[in-house]
Amino acid sequence: MRNLDIQNNIEMSEQRIDNWLYRIRLAKTRGISQKIIKEGNVRINKCKIYKPSIKIKSGDIITINLNKQTLVVLVNGFTKRRLDYKSAQEHYKIL
C-alpha cells in the first residue's frame, strides 16, 4: 500500500509533455501533441525538445510555436485525465 502512495505522488509531481498538452487542451489529441513535439515546435525552459516522453515539472515554462503564433505557459499542475476547458486553465498560466 505504501509503495502505491509514493508512486501516485511521483506521478503528480511530473508528467510526460505530450500527455500534459493533451490533458489541458492545448492539443486536440495526444497524437497531435506528439507530432508538434517531434517537429521541434515545443520548448521546455527555452530548450527545444523532440521527444514526447520528456517529463515536465510544476514551474516549467513551455513555449509552443504553431501557425506562426507563439504561446508561452507556466506549468501549475497535472491531471490524470483530460479536463474541460475551464478546469484545464487552472493547470497553467499564460505568460
N, C-alpha and C positions, 0 to 999 in steps of 0.2 A: 504494500500500500504506500509506503514512504517513497519508494522509487517512482511510482506513478505521480505523486505530488511534485517531486522535483522535476520530472520530465515536463509536466504541464507548465511549471513556472519558466523553464527554459524556453519552451515553445512560445510563450507570450512575451519574452524579453527580446526575441528576434524572430524574423520571418523571411522566407525567400522573397526576393524583389518581385518576381513575376506573380506570385500569389497575392502579395500586398497590393500591387497595382490593380489587379482584377477585383479583389475583395472590397476595395474602397472606391470602385467605379471610375478609376482613371483609365481603364482599358475595358472594352466591351466583353472580351473573352480572355482566358488565360493564354490561348494560342496567339492572340494579337499582342498581348503583353510580352510574350517570349520573342515574337518577331521584331518588335521595336527595340528590344534589348540587344538581340543578335545583330541588328543593323547599326548599332552604335549610337542610338538616339537617346540613351539614358546615361546619366552620370550620378554617382553617389559621392557626395562631398568633393565635387569637382574632378573626380576620377572617372573617365569613360569606362563603361563595362560592356562586355559581350556575352556574359554567362548569366542566364536566367536563375541559376541556382545560388547566386551570391546572396548572403544573408544581410539584412539591414537591421539596425537597432533604433530605438527611440532616440530622437535628437539628430539623426542623419538628415542631410539636405539632399533631396532628389531633384534633379533637373531633367526635364523631358522636352525634347525637340520634336515637334510634329507639325507638318503642314506649314512650315515657315513661322511657327509660333513657338515660344518657349514658356514652359510652366515650371516654376520653382516652388517646391513644397518642403515643409519641415515635418518629419515623421513624429506624430504624437502618440501613436498606439497601434495595436494589432487586433485582429479579429480572426475567429476560426471559420467564419462563413461570409459569404457576400452580403453586404448590407444595403439597405435602402439609401437613397441619396442623402437624406437629412442626417441619418446616423453615421454615414461614412465621413461626413465633413468634420466630425469630432476627432477623427484619427489622423488628420493632417491640417496644416495651416499654410495657406498660400502666402509666399513672401514677395 
